[in-house]
Amino acid sequence: MHIDKEIDTHGLNCPLPILKAKKALAELESGQTLKVVATDAGSLRDFQAFAKQTGNELLEQQTVGAEFIHVLRRR
């Protein structure tokens, strides 16, 4: 999958990963993708809710070790 931008939110807790993702998405064009790497386990449900509320598409979520990876497509 092609990723247009990636942000690292290691060590940040809610709501900071969402706020950083919101800012990064605002810099992207419609249809571009953003990968967020987080360490907050709550980010799994936070990004699901964020996608529903904003209309951005949550393409993928996965857990790799202590990391939670979220891939969003800008609406």
PyMOL Python script that loads the backbone (N, CA, C, O; Angstrom):
from pymol import cmd

cmd.read_pdbstr("""\
ATOM      1  N   MET A   1       0.842  -1.180   0.000  1.00  0.00           N
ATOM      2  CA  MET A   1       0.000   0.000   0.000  1.00  0.00           C
ATOM      3  C   MET A   1       0.891   1.249   0.000  1.00  0.00           C
ATOM      4  O   MET A   1       1.871   1.331   0.741  1.00  0.00           O
ATOM      5  N   HIS A   2       0.533   2.201  -0.835  1.00  0.00           N
ATOM      6  CA  HIS A   2       1.305   3.449  -0.913  1.00  0.00           C
ATOM      7  C   HIS A   2       0.923   4.361   0.247  1.00  0.00           C
ATOM      8  O   HIS A   2      -0.261   4.608   0.477  1.00  0.00           O
ATOM      9  N   ILE A   3       1.911   4.859   0.977  1.00  0.00           N
ATOM     10  CA  ILE A   3       1.702   5.788   2.091  1.00  0.00           C
ATOM     11  C   ILE A   3       2.269   7.145   1.686  1.00  0.00           C
ATOM     12  O   ILE A   3       3.439   7.250   1.318  1.00  0.00           O
ATOM     13  N   ASP A   4       1.428   8.192   1.754  1.00  0.00           N
ATOM     14  CA  ASP A   4       1.881   9.530   1.373  1.00  0.00           C
ATOM     15  C   ASP A   4       2.606  10.250   2.508  1.00  0.00           C
ATOM     16  O   ASP A   4       3.522  11.037   2.267  1.00  0.00           O
ATOM     17  N   LYS A   5       2.192   9.978   3.738  1.00  0.00           N
ATOM     18  CA  LYS A   5       2.818  10.632   4.889  1.00  0.00           C
ATOM     19  C   LYS A   5       2.749   9.688   6.076  1.00  0.00           C
ATOM     20  O   LYS A   5       1.788   8.934   6.228  1.00  0.00           O
ATOM     21  N   GLU A   6       3.782   9.734   6.922  1.00  0.00           N
ATOM     22  CA  GLU A   6       3.805   8.906   8.124  1.00  0.00           C
ATOM     23  C   GLU A   6       4.162   9.780   9.314  1.00  0.00           C
ATOM     24  O   GLU A   6       5.060  10.618   9.239  1.00  0.00           O
ATOM     25  N   ILE A   7       3.440   9.570  10.422  1.00  0.00           N
ATOM     26  CA  ILE A   7       3.779  10.293  11.646  1.00  0.00           C
ATOM     27  C   ILE A   7       4.005   9.299  12.780  1.00  0.00           C
ATOM     28  O   ILE A   7       3.385   8.237  12.838  1.00  0.00           O
ATOM     29  N   ASP A   8       4.907   9.674  13.672  1.00  0.00           N
ATOM     30  CA  ASP A   8       5.277   8.839  14.815  1.00  0.00           C
ATOM     31  C   ASP A   8       4.720   9.494  16.069  1.00  0.00           C
ATOM     32  O   ASP A   8       5.083  10.624  16.397  1.00  0.00           O
ATOM     33  N   THR A   9       3.835   8.786  16.776  1.00  0.00           N
ATOM     34  CA  THR A   9       3.265   9.322  18.007  1.00  0.00           C
ATOM     35  C   THR A   9       3.651   8.449  19.209  1.00  0.00           C
ATOM     36  O   THR A   9       2.890   8.341  20.171  1.00  0.00           O
ATOM     37  N   HIS A  10       4.824   7.834  19.150  1.00  0.00           N
ATOM     38  CA  HIS A  10       5.316   7.004  20.266  1.00  0.00           C
ATOM     39  C   HIS A  10       5.291   7.811  21.566  1.00  0.00           C
ATOM     40  O   HIS A  10       5.716   8.965  21.608  1.00  0.00           O
ATOM     41  N   GLY A  11       4.784   7.176  22.621  1.00  0.00           N
ATOM     42  CA  GLY A  11       4.801   7.792  23.937  1.00  0.00           C
ATOM     43  C   GLY A  11       3.692   8.798  24.190  1.00  0.00           C
ATOM     44  O   GLY A  11       3.560   9.298  25.307  1.00  0.00           O
ATOM     45  N   LEU A  12       2.895   9.105  23.180  1.00  0.00           N
ATOM     46  CA  LEU A  12       1.817  10.075  23.352  1.00  0.00           C
ATOM     47  C   LEU A  12       0.508   9.355  23.656  1.00  0.00           C
ATOM     48  O   LEU A  12       0.201   8.323  23.059  1.00  0.00           O
ATOM     49  N   ASN A  13      -0.252   9.906  24.584  1.00  0.00           N
ATOM     50  CA  ASN A  13      -1.546   9.332  24.939  1.00  0.00           C
ATOM     51  C   ASN A  13      -2.674  10.204  24.412  1.00  0.00           C
ATOM     52  O   ASN A  13      -2.471  11.360  24.041  1.00  0.00           O
ATOM     53  N   CYS A  14      -3.856   9.628  24.389  1.00  0.00           N
ATOM     54  CA  CYS A  14      -5.051  10.308  23.927  1.00  0.00           C
ATOM     55  C   CYS A  14      -5.164  11.670  24.613  1.00  0.00           C
ATOM     56  O   CYS A  14      -4.954  11.756  25.823  1.00  0.00           O
ATOM     57  N   PRO A  15      -5.481  12.707  23.899  1.00  0.00           N
ATOM     58  CA  PRO A  15      -5.910  12.761  22.495  1.00  0.00           C
ATOM     59  C   PRO A  15      -4.792  13.149  21.527  1.00  0.00           C
ATOM     60  O   PRO A  15      -5.071  13.433  20.362  1.00  0.00           O
ATOM     61  N   LEU A  16      -3.539  13.168  21.976  1.00  0.00           N
ATOM     62  CA  LEU A  16      -2.457  13.671  21.127  1.00  0.00           C
ATOM     63  C   LEU A  16      -2.269  12.930  19.804  1.00  0.00           C
ATOM     64  O   LEU A  16      -2.080  13.595  18.785  1.00  0.00           O
ATOM     65  N   PRO A  17      -2.309  11.583  19.753  1.00  0.00           N
ATOM     66  CA  PRO A  17      -2.171  10.930  18.435  1.00  0.00           C
ATOM     67  C   PRO A  17      -3.263  11.367  17.447  1.00  0.00           C
ATOM     68  O   PRO A  17      -2.992  11.539  16.259  1.00  0.00           O
ATOM     69  N   ILE A  18      -4.488  11.546  17.937  1.00  0.00           N
ATOM     70  CA  ILE A  18      -5.589  11.991  17.069  1.00  0.00           C
ATOM     71  C   ILE A  18      -5.343  13.426  16.597  1.00  0.00           C
ATOM     72  O   ILE A  18      -5.531  13.737  15.421  1.00  0.00           O
ATOM     73  N   LEU A  19      -4.928  14.286  17.508  1.00  0.00           N
ATOM     74  CA  LEU A  19      -4.691  15.684  17.138  1.00  0.00           C
ATOM     75  C   LEU A  19      -3.575  15.810  16.107  1.00  0.00           C
ATOM     76  O   LEU A  19      -3.675  16.595  15.164  1.00  0.00           O
ATOM     77  N   LYS A  20      -2.513  15.033  16.296  1.00  0.00           N
ATOM     78  CA  LYS A  20      -1.415  15.055  15.319  1.00  0.00           C
ATOM     79  C   LYS A  20      -1.867  14.495  13.972  1.00  0.00           C
ATOM     80  O   LYS A  20      -1.465  14.999  12.923  1.00  0.00           O
ATOM     81  N   ALA A  21      -2.700  13.457  13.997  1.00  0.00           N
ATOM     82  CA  ALA A  21      -3.225  12.878  12.754  1.00  0.00           C
ATOM     83  C   ALA A  21      -4.126  13.885  12.043  1.00  0.00           C
ATOM     84  O   ALA A  21      -4.063  14.024  10.822  1.00  0.00           O
ATOM     85  N   LYS A  22      -4.958  14.582  12.804  1.00  0.00           N
ATOM     86  CA  LYS A  22      -5.863  15.583  12.218  1.00  0.00           C
ATOM     87  C   LYS A  22      -5.055  16.672  11.502  1.00  0.00           C
ATOM     88  O   LYS A  22      -5.393  17.080  10.391  1.00  0.00           O
ATOM     89  N   LYS A  23      -3.989  17.131  12.154  1.00  0.00           N
ATOM     90  CA  LYS A  23      -3.130  18.157  11.558  1.00  0.00           C
ATOM     91  C   LYS A  23      -2.451  17.633  10.284  1.00  0.00           C
ATOM     92  O   LYS A  23      -2.392  18.328   9.270  1.00  0.00           O
ATOM     93  N   ALA A  24      -1.945  16.407  10.352  1.00  0.00           N
ATOM     94  CA  ALA A  24      -1.260  15.812   9.193  1.00  0.00           C
ATOM     95  C   ALA A  24      -2.231  15.604   8.032  1.00  0.00           C
ATOM     96  O   ALA A  24      -1.875  15.849   6.879  1.00  0.00           O
ATOM     97  N   LEU A  25      -3.458  15.152   8.324  1.00  0.00           N
ATOM     98  CA  LEU A  25      -4.452  14.944   7.264  1.00  0.00           C
ATOM     99  C   LEU A  25      -4.802  16.256   6.581  1.00  0.00           C
ATOM    100  O   LEU A  25      -5.045  16.279   5.374  1.00  0.00           O
ATOM    101  N   ALA A  26      -4.831  17.348   7.334  1.00  0.00           N
ATOM    102  CA  ALA A  26      -5.157  18.657   6.772  1.00  0.00           C
ATOM    103  C   ALA A  26      -4.118  19.092   5.734  1.00  0.00           C
ATOM    104  O   ALA A  26      -4.413  19.904   4.856  1.00  0.00           O
ATOM    105  N   GLU A  27      -2.909  18.554   5.838  1.00  0.00           N
ATOM    106  CA  GLU A  27      -1.833  18.896   4.899  1.00  0.00           C
ATOM    107  C   GLU A  27      -1.864  18.026   3.647  1.00  0.00           C
ATOM    108  O   GLU A  27      -1.139  18.298   2.691  1.00  0.00           O
ATOM    109  N   LEU A  28      -2.694  16.986   3.641  1.00  0.00           N
ATOM    110  CA  LEU A  28      -2.762  16.067   2.508  1.00  0.00           C
ATOM    111  C   LEU A  28      -3.889  16.449   1.562  1.00  0.00           C
ATOM    112  O   LEU A  28      -4.829  17.150   1.938  1.00  0.00           O
ATOM    113  N   GLU A  29      -3.777  15.974   0.327  1.00  0.00           N
ATOM    114  CA  GLU A  29      -4.842  16.137  -0.658  1.00  0.00           C
ATOM    115  C   GLU A  29      -5.868  15.029  -0.468  1.00  0.00           C
ATOM    116  O   GLU A  29      -5.565  13.991   0.121  1.00  0.00           O
ATOM    117  N   SER A  30      -7.066  15.246  -0.960  1.00  0.00           N
ATOM    118  CA  SER A  30      -8.106  14.224  -0.894  1.00  0.00           C
ATOM    119  C   SER A  30      -7.619  12.939  -1.566  1.00  0.00           C
ATOM    120  O   SER A  30      -7.080  12.978  -2.672  1.00  0.00           O
ATOM    121  N   GLY A  31      -7.813  11.794  -0.889  1.00  0.00           N
ATOM    122  CA  GLY A  31      -7.398  10.498  -1.441  1.00  0.00           C
ATOM    123  C   GLY A  31      -6.008  10.059  -1.017  1.00  0.00           C
ATOM    124  O   GLY A  31      -5.648   8.895  -1.194  1.00  0.00           O
ATOM    125  N   GLN A  32      -5.218  10.975  -0.457  1.00  0.00           N
ATOM    126  CA  GLN A  32      -3.880  10.587  -0.009  1.00  0.00           C
ATOM    127  C   GLN A  32      -3.975   9.841   1.314  1.00  0.00           C
ATOM    128  O   GLN A  32      -4.978   9.935   2.022  1.00  0.00           O
ATOM    129  N   THR A  33      -2.914   9.094   1.642  1.00  0.00           N
ATOM    130  CA  THR A  33      -2.945   8.240   2.824  1.00  0.00           C
ATOM    131  C   THR A  33      -1.954   8.694   3.884  1.00  0.00           C
ATOM    132  O   THR A  33      -0.890   9.241   3.591  1.00  0.00           O
ATOM    133  N   LEU A  34      -2.348   8.445   5.133  1.00  0.00           N
ATOM    134  CA  LEU A  34      -1.542   8.791   6.298  1.00  0.00           C
ATOM    135  C   LEU A  34      -1.371   7.548   7.156  1.00  0.00           C
ATOM    136  O   LEU A  34      -2.340   6.851   7.458  1.00  0.00           O
ATOM    137  N   LYS A  35      -0.133   7.276   7.547  1.00  0.00           N
ATOM    138  CA  LYS A  35       0.161   6.176   8.464  1.00  0.00           C
ATOM    139  C   LYS A  35       0.547   6.784   9.809  1.00  0.00           C
ATOM    140  O   LYS A  35       1.420   7.648   9.888  1.00  0.00           O
ATOM    141  N   VAL A  36      -0.124   6.313  10.871  1.00  0.00           N
ATOM    142  CA  VAL A  36       0.160   6.784  12.224  1.00  0.00           C
ATOM    143  C   VAL A  36       0.668   5.598  13.034  1.00  0.00           C
ATOM    144  O   VAL A  36       0.006   4.563  13.109  1.00  0.00           O
ATOM    145  N   VAL A  37       1.838   5.748  13.637  1.00  0.00           N
ATOM    146  CA  VAL A  37       2.389   4.707  14.496  1.00  0.00           C
ATOM    147  C   VAL A  37       2.275   5.210  15.931  1.00  0.00           C
ATOM    148  O   VAL A  37       2.851   6.239  16.285  1.00  0.00           O
ATOM    149  N   ALA A  38       1.522   4.474  16.755  1.00  0.00           N
ATOM    150  CA  ALA A  38       1.248   4.881  18.132  1.00  0.00           C
ATOM    151  C   ALA A  38       1.626   3.777  19.105  1.00  0.00           C
ATOM    152  O   ALA A  38       1.797   2.621  18.716  1.00  0.00           O
ATOM    153  N   THR A  39       1.755   4.148  20.383  1.00  0.00           N
ATOM    154  CA  THR A  39       1.999   3.161  21.433  1.00  0.00           C
ATOM    155  C   THR A  39       0.852   3.130  22.440  1.00  0.00           C
ATOM    156  O   THR A  39       0.881   2.340  23.384  1.00  0.00           O
ATOM    157  N   ASP A  40      -0.143   3.968  22.252  1.00  0.00           N
ATOM    158  CA  ASP A  40      -1.308   4.027  23.138  1.00  0.00           C
ATOM    159  C   ASP A  40      -2.339   2.994  22.675  1.00  0.00           C
ATOM    160  O   ASP A  40      -2.887   3.102  21.577  1.00  0.00           O
ATOM    161  N   ALA A  41      -2.598   1.990  23.527  1.00  0.00           N
ATOM    162  CA  ALA A  41      -3.554   0.935  23.163  1.00  0.00           C
ATOM    163  C   ALA A  41      -4.944   1.501  22.897  1.00  0.00           C
ATOM    164  O   ALA A  41      -5.700   0.932  22.110  1.00  0.00           O
ATOM    165  N   GLY A  42      -5.285   2.597  23.533  1.00  0.00           N
ATOM    166  CA  GLY A  42      -6.581   3.233  23.317  1.00  0.00           C
ATOM    167  C   GLY A  42      -6.723   3.824  21.932  1.00  0.00           C
ATOM    168  O   GLY A  42      -7.828   4.154  21.501  1.00  0.00           O
ATOM    169  N   SER A  43      -5.610   3.958  21.233  1.00  0.00           N
ATOM    170  CA  SER A  43      -5.667   4.557  19.886  1.00  0.00           C
ATOM    171  C   SER A  43      -6.457   3.687  18.914  1.00  0.00           C
ATOM    172  O   SER A  43      -6.974   4.198  17.921  1.00  0.00           O
ATOM    173  N   LEU A  44      -6.562   2.385  19.175  1.00  0.00           N
ATOM    174  CA  LEU A  44      -7.338   1.516  18.277  1.00  0.00           C
ATOM    175  C   LEU A  44      -8.781   1.988  18.186  1.00  0.00           C
ATOM    176  O   LEU A  44      -9.302   2.186  17.088  1.00  0.00           O
ATOM    177  N   ARG A  45      -9.426   2.168  19.322  1.00  0.00           N
ATOM    178  CA  ARG A  45     -10.825   2.630  19.297  1.00  0.00           C
ATOM    179  C   ARG A  45     -10.906   4.118  18.962  1.00  0.00           C
ATOM    180  O   ARG A  45     -11.867   4.562  18.334  1.00  0.00           O
ATOM    181  N   ASP A  46      -9.890   4.895  19.382  1.00  0.00           N
ATOM    182  CA  ASP A  46      -9.901   6.332  19.095  1.00  0.00           C
ATOM    183  C   ASP A  46      -9.894   6.607  17.592  1.00  0.00           C
ATOM    184  O   ASP A  46     -10.627   7.474  17.117  1.00  0.00           O
ATOM    185  N   PHE A  47      -9.073   5.874  16.847  1.00  0.00           N
ATOM    186  CA  PHE A  47      -8.999   6.108  15.400  1.00  0.00           C
ATOM    187  C   PHE A  47     -10.249   5.603  14.684  1.00  0.00           C
ATOM    188  O   PHE A  47     -10.632   6.156  13.653  1.00  0.00           O
ATOM    189  N   GLN A  48     -10.892   4.560  15.215  1.00  0.00           N
ATOM    190  CA  GLN A  48     -12.156   4.105  14.636  1.00  0.00           C
ATOM    191  C   GLN A  48     -13.215   5.192  14.780  1.00  0.00           C
ATOM    192  O   GLN A  48     -13.937   5.494  13.830  1.00  0.00           O
ATOM    193  N   ALA A  49     -13.304   5.777  15.968  1.00  0.00           N
ATOM    194  CA  ALA A  49     -14.267   6.845  16.219  1.00  0.00           C
ATOM    195  C   ALA A  49     -13.923   8.087  15.402  1.00  0.00           C
ATOM    196  O   ALA A  49     -14.814   8.734  14.852  1.00  0.00           O
ATOM    197  N   PHE A  50     -12.645   8.421  15.319  1.00  0.00           N
ATOM    198  CA  PHE A  50     -12.194   9.585  14.558  1.00  0.00           C
ATOM    199  C   PHE A  50     -12.596   9.460  13.089  1.00  0.00           C
ATOM    200  O   PHE A  50     -13.083  10.419  12.491  1.00  0.00           O
ATOM    201  N   ALA A  51     -12.391   8.281  12.512  1.00  0.00           N
ATOM    202  CA  ALA A  51     -12.729   8.063  11.100  1.00  0.00           C
ATOM    203  C   ALA A  51     -14.243   8.237  10.882  1.00  0.00           C
ATOM    204  O   ALA A  51     -14.658   8.866   9.909  1.00  0.00           O
ATOM    205  N   LYS A  52     -15.055   7.689  11.777  1.00  0.00           N
ATOM    206  CA  LYS A  52     -16.505   7.821  11.649  1.00  0.00           C
ATOM    207  C   LYS A  52     -16.946   9.269  11.755  1.00  0.00           C
ATOM    208  O   LYS A  52     -17.812   9.715  11.003  1.00  0.00           O
ATOM    209  N   GLN A  53     -16.357   9.999  12.679  1.00  0.00           N
ATOM    210  CA  GLN A  53     -16.760  11.387  12.914  1.00  0.00           C
ATOM    211  C   GLN A  53     -16.316  12.334  11.808  1.00  0.00           C
ATOM    212  O   GLN A  53     -17.008  13.310  11.516  1.00  0.00           O
ATOM    213  N   THR A  54     -15.175  12.061  11.192  1.00  0.00           N
ATOM    214  CA  THR A  54     -14.612  12.999  10.221  1.00  0.00           C
ATOM    215  C   THR A  54     -14.880  12.618   8.770  1.00  0.00           C
ATOM    216  O   THR A  54     -14.727  13.450   7.875  1.00  0.00           O
ATOM    217  N   GLY A  55     -15.276  11.373   8.528  1.00  0.00           N
ATOM    218  CA  GLY A  55     -15.501  10.935   7.149  1.00  0.00           C
ATOM    219  C   GLY A  55     -14.245  10.463   6.448  1.00  0.00           C
ATOM    220  O   GLY A  55     -14.294  10.068   5.284  1.00  0.00           O
ATOM    221  N   ASN A  56     -13.100  10.500   7.155  1.00  0.00           N
ATOM    222  CA  ASN A  56     -11.880   9.929   6.584  1.00  0.00           C
ATOM    223  C   ASN A  56     -11.986   8.409   6.694  1.00  0.00           C
ATOM    224  O   ASN A  56     -12.603   7.888   7.623  1.00  0.00           O
ATOM    225  N   GLU A  57     -11.381   7.707   5.743  1.00  0.00           N
ATOM    226  CA  GLU A  57     -11.502   6.247   5.711  1.00  0.00           C
ATOM    227  C   GLU A  57     -10.353   5.592   6.467  1.00  0.00           C
ATOM    228  O   GLU A  57      -9.183   5.870   6.206  1.00  0.00           O
ATOM    229  N   LEU A  58     -10.706   4.716   7.411  1.00  0.00           N
ATOM    230  CA  LEU A  58      -9.707   3.935   8.137  1.00  0.00           C
ATOM    231  C   LEU A  58      -9.443   2.680   7.313  1.00  0.00           C
ATOM    232  O   LEU A  58     -10.256   1.756   7.294  1.00  0.00           O
ATOM    233  N   LEU A  59      -8.298   2.655   6.632  1.00  0.00           N
ATOM    234  CA  LEU A  59      -7.988   1.566   5.708  1.00  0.00           C
ATOM    235  C   LEU A  59      -7.472   0.326   6.419  1.00  0.00           C
ATOM    236  O   LEU A  59      -7.751  -0.801   6.009  1.00  0.00           O
ATOM    237  N   GLU A  60      -6.717   0.544   7.491  1.00  0.00           N
ATOM    238  CA  GLU A  60      -6.049  -0.593   8.139  1.00  0.00           C
ATOM    239  C   GLU A  60      -5.676  -0.238   9.568  1.00  0.00           C
ATOM    240  O   GLU A  60      -5.329   0.903   9.875  1.00  0.00           O
ATOM    241  N   GLN A  61      -5.756  -1.242  10.437  1.00  0.00           N
ATOM    242  CA  GLN A  61      -5.228  -1.134  11.791  1.00  0.00           C
ATOM    243  C   GLN A  61      -4.527  -2.440  12.100  1.00  0.00           C
ATOM    244  O   GLN A  61      -5.054  -3.517  11.819  1.00  0.00           O
ATOM    245  N   GLN A  62      -3.344  -2.350  12.677  1.00  0.00           N
ATOM    246  CA  GLN A  62      -2.659  -3.569  13.078  1.00  0.00           C
ATOM    247  C   GLN A  62      -1.801  -3.298  14.308  1.00  0.00           C
ATOM    248  O   GLN A  62      -1.366  -2.176  14.569  1.00  0.00           O
ATOM    249  N   THR A  63      -1.581  -4.370  15.042  1.00  0.00           N
ATOM    250  CA  THR A  63      -0.733  -4.301  16.225  1.00  0.00           C
ATOM    251  C   THR A  63       0.535  -5.083  15.926  1.00  0.00           C
ATOM    252  O   THR A  63       0.481  -6.257  15.558  1.00  0.00           O
ATOM    253  N   VAL A  64       1.673  -4.425  16.085  1.00  0.00           N
ATOM    254  CA  VAL A  64       2.966  -5.062  15.856  1.00  0.00           C
ATOM    255  C   VAL A  64       3.792  -4.837  17.122  1.00  0.00           C
ATOM    256  O   VAL A  64       4.320  -3.749  17.354  1.00  0.00           O
ATOM    257  N   GLY A  65       3.890  -5.879  17.925  1.00  0.00           N
ATOM    258  CA  GLY A  65       4.582  -5.734  19.204  1.00  0.00           C
ATOM    259  C   GLY A  65       3.840  -4.740  20.074  1.00  0.00           C
ATOM    260  O   GLY A  65       2.656  -4.919  20.357  1.00  0.00           O
ATOM    261  N   ALA A  66       4.534  -3.686  20.503  1.00  0.00           N
ATOM    262  CA  ALA A  66       3.920  -2.652  21.345  1.00  0.00           C
ATOM    263  C   ALA A  66       3.413  -1.473  20.532  1.00  0.00           C
ATOM    264  O   ALA A  66       2.999  -0.458  21.093  1.00  0.00           O
ATOM    265  N   GLU A  67       3.444  -1.603  19.201  1.00  0.00           N
ATOM    266  CA  GLU A  67       3.013  -0.509  18.325  1.00  0.00           C
ATOM    267  C   GLU A  67       1.638  -0.780  17.734  1.00  0.00           C
ATOM    268  O   GLU A  67       1.278  -1.916  17.425  1.00  0.00           O
ATOM    269  N   PHE A  68       0.888   0.300  17.591  1.00  0.00           N
ATOM    270  CA  PHE A  68      -0.428   0.243  16.957  1.00  0.00           C
ATOM    271  C   PHE A  68      -0.346   1.107  15.710  1.00  0.00           C
ATOM    272  O   PHE A  68      -0.060   2.302  15.782  1.00  0.00           O
ATOM    273  N   ILE A  69      -0.602   0.480  14.558  1.00  0.00           N
ATOM    274  CA  ILE A  69      -0.446   1.158  13.282  1.00  0.00           C
ATOM    275  C   ILE A  69      -1.821   1.395  12.677  1.00  0.00           C
ATOM    276  O   ILE A  69      -2.652   0.491  12.584  1.00  0.00           O
ATOM    277  N   HIS A  70      -2.033   2.642  12.269  1.00  0.00           N
ATOM    278  CA  HIS A  70      -3.314   3.051  11.689  1.00  0.00           C
ATOM    279  C   HIS A  70      -3.025   3.686  10.332  1.00  0.00           C
ATOM    280  O   HIS A  70      -2.114   4.505  10.205  1.00  0.00           O
ATOM    281  N   VAL A  71      -3.802   3.305   9.321  1.00  0.00           N
ATOM    282  CA  VAL A  71      -3.661   3.902   8.002  1.00  0.00           C
ATOM    283  C   VAL A  71      -5.006   4.517   7.623  1.00  0.00           C
ATOM    284  O   VAL A  71      -6.033   3.838   7.590  1.00  0.00           O
ATOM    285  N   LEU A  72      -4.976   5.809   7.340  1.00  0.00           N
ATOM    286  CA  LEU A  72      -6.186   6.551   6.983  1.00  0.00           C
ATOM    287  C   LEU A  72      -6.076   7.119   5.582  1.00  0.00           C
ATOM    288  O   LEU A  72      -4.982   7.438   5.117  1.00  0.00           O
ATOM    289  N   ARG A  73      -7.209   7.245   4.911  1.00  0.00           N
ATOM    290  CA  ARG A  73      -7.262   7.931   3.612  1.00  0.00           C
ATOM    291  C   ARG A  73      -8.076   9.202   3.798  1.00  0.00           C
ATOM    292  O   ARG A  73      -9.190   9.175   4.320  1.00  0.00           O
ATOM    293  N   ARG A  74      -7.495  10.323   3.358  1.00  0.00           N
ATOM    294  CA  ARG A  74      -8.179  11.608   3.521  1.00  0.00           C
ATOM    295  C   ARG A  74      -9.404  11.663   2.619  1.00  0.00           C
ATOM    296  O   ARG A  74      -9.367  11.249   1.461  1.00  0.00           O
ATOM    297  N   ARG A  75     -10.482  12.182   3.176  1.00  0.00           N
ATOM    298  CA  ARG A  75     -11.731  12.304   2.409  1.00  0.00           C
ATOM    299  C   ARG A  75     -11.639  13.391   1.375  1.00  0.00           C
ATOM    300  O   ARG A  75     -12.599  13.629   0.643  1.00  0.00           O
TER     301      ARG A  75
END
""", "prot")
cmd.dss("prot")
cmd.show_as("cartoon", "prot")
cmd.util.cbc("prot")
cmd.orient("prot")
